[in-house]
Amino acid sequence: MYWCAIGSCQREYVVFTPLKTFTAKDFLERKNRVLHMNKPRTITLALTGASGMPYGIRLLECLLRAGVTVYLLYSQAAQIVARQEMDLSLPARARDAAEFFGTRFGTPPGQLQAFGREEWFAPVASGSNPADAMVICPCTMGTLAAIAAGMADNLIERAADVALKEARKLVLVPRETPLSAIHLENMLRVARAGAIILPANPGFYHHPQSVQGLVDFVVARILDHVGIEHDLMPRWGEAGNNEG
Ligand SMILES: Cc1cc2nc3c(=O)[nH]c(=O)nc-3n(C[C@H](O)[C@H](O)[C@H](O)COP(=O)(O)O)c2cc1C
């Protein structure tokens, strides 16, 4: 019996026995089964107080529409930025957020669960029950620094800490510009620990015609990284990717 890696993900393996011959069809069926098994079913989404709240809210919408169970966390500063950038009043109590967004996006009960900054009994606080992946979007330099230092002082920092130690995908979406040496060192530190730094830098090669087109560019890249299918924009090399 020996192990064979499938695809580019280091955690996707199947066991082969030398006695059975595998055809290309067997291989593809197994690969699809493994990919399906590994499709994230739960994603922790944290909104922090950086500019770029439309990215985070659009990501939440796309995750919910894709049927993903979302554990939503947001900081106090995120509430201020949401109001400033989107005229959006995030509920002061996290427990009201599930109904707030559930109504907005037509989400069935239970699919979205929101937790406050010190709800240490939330699933995401423990390595025994983490989400399949976590995204912090937008991500402040403060939260980035706390993660880089392993602070785990609130539920967002703790959930990120857990994602790293449990080798779950952690995607950080900073907006800050320019970046100081401290920011860059913190980014390198978390990247070395396994996080993905995905700056909110939209491209222009798809000829965006609106702010929504720019937002969707970044959200599409995040969804790609957490393995959620979407049709926000055509992929490079596919018909239509030169249109707006
Ligand atoms: C409108 C607004 C925009 C902000 N934009 C950023 C930003 O892009 N990046 C950043 O690191 N902090 C930004 N801040 C500052 C953070 O909100 C602040 O450092 C806060 O303490 C971060 O806390 P949190 O990481 O718990 O959300 C902004 C604040 C406001 C009010």
PDBQT file of the ligand as one rigid body, heavy atoms in Angstrom, charges set to zero:
ROOT
HETATM    1  C1  LIG A 301     -12.888  54.570   7.939  1.00  0.00    +0.000 C 
HETATM    2  C2  LIG A 301     -11.704  53.841   8.510  1.00  0.00    +0.000 A 
HETATM    3  C3  LIG A 301     -10.828  53.210   7.660  1.00  0.00    +0.000 A 
HETATM    4  C4  LIG A 301      -9.737  52.496   8.149  1.00  0.00    +0.000 A 
HETATM    5  N1  LIG A 301      -8.922  51.851   7.267  1.00  0.00    +0.000 NA
HETATM    6  C5  LIG A 301      -7.916  51.095   7.728  1.00  0.00    +0.000 A 
HETATM    7  C6  LIG A 301      -7.137  50.311   6.830  1.00  0.00    +0.000 A 
HETATM    8  O1  LIG A 301      -7.336  50.301   5.612  1.00  0.00    +0.000 OA
HETATM    9  N2  LIG A 301      -6.172  49.518   7.360  1.00  0.00    +0.000 N 
HETATM   10  C7  LIG A 301      -5.937  49.448   8.702  1.00  0.00    +0.000 A 
HETATM   11  O2  LIG A 301      -5.069  48.695   9.110  1.00  0.00    +0.000 OA
HETATM   12  N3  LIG A 301      -6.663  50.171   9.581  1.00  0.00    +0.000 NA
HETATM   13  C8  LIG A 301      -7.645  50.990   9.142  1.00  0.00    +0.000 A 
HETATM   14  N4  LIG A 301      -8.402  51.719  10.013  1.00  0.00    +0.000 N 
HETATM   15  C9  LIG A 301      -8.020  51.727  11.443  1.00  0.00    +0.000 C 
HETATM   16  C10 LIG A 301      -8.550  50.506  12.187  1.00  0.00    +0.000 C 
HETATM   17  O3  LIG A 301      -9.952  50.486  12.167  1.00  0.00    +0.000 OA
HETATM   18  C11 LIG A 301      -8.045  50.535  13.642  1.00  0.00    +0.000 C 
HETATM   19  O4  LIG A 301      -6.638  50.341  13.658  1.00  0.00    +0.000 OA
HETATM   20  C12 LIG A 301      -8.720  49.514  14.540  1.00  0.00    +0.000 C 
HETATM   21  O5  LIG A 301      -8.170  49.578  15.829  1.00  0.00    +0.000 OA
HETATM   22  C13 LIG A 301      -8.559  48.113  14.007  1.00  0.00    +0.000 C 
HETATM   23  O6  LIG A 301      -9.198  47.206  14.893  1.00  0.00    +0.000 OA
HETATM   24  P1  LIG A 301      -9.585  45.721  14.441  1.00  0.00    +0.000 P 
HETATM   25  O7  LIG A 301      -8.342  45.130  13.835  1.00  0.00    +0.000 OA
HETATM   26  O8  LIG A 301      -9.966  45.064  15.709  1.00  0.00    +0.000 OA
HETATM   27  O9  LIG A 301     -10.720  45.830  13.494  1.00  0.00    +0.000 OA
HETATM   28  C14 LIG A 301      -9.507  52.448   9.551  1.00  0.00    +0.000 A 
HETATM   29  C15 LIG A 301     -10.398  53.091  10.401  1.00  0.00    +0.000 A 
HETATM   30  C16 LIG A 301     -11.481  53.766   9.898  1.00  0.00    +0.000 A 
HETATM   31  C17 LIG A 301     -12.454  54.437  10.842  1.00  0.00    +0.000 C 
ENDROOT
TORSDOF 0
